[in-house]
């Protein structure tokens, strides 16, 4: 008889766990539906900011790494001071 009670308790616990998982899944689906538009807006804003930054860099004549025009480093001769001394 004790084995039947334990089996019944386990079955009840399993049934409650499955029910809680269903509720959790439903809640997550609602949350995803609510935050999806916000995440899409954040992605669009990030892309727009990256495009603005690229335009600003191009306008400033800087390369992608800020190394001068066209992203190249100045040659050693270009970096010398007017007295002809290397840095």
SULLINCOR-V450920 format. One record per run of one state. SS is the DSSP state (@ for helix, = for strand, . for the rest). FROM is the first residue (numbers start at 1). LEN is the number of residues. If there is no record, write none. Layout:
BEGIN
<<SS:FROM:LEN> <SS:FROM:LEN>>
END
This chain:
BEGIN
<<.:1:1> <@:2:59> <.:61:8> <@:69:3> <.:72:4> <@:76:4> <.:80:8>>
END
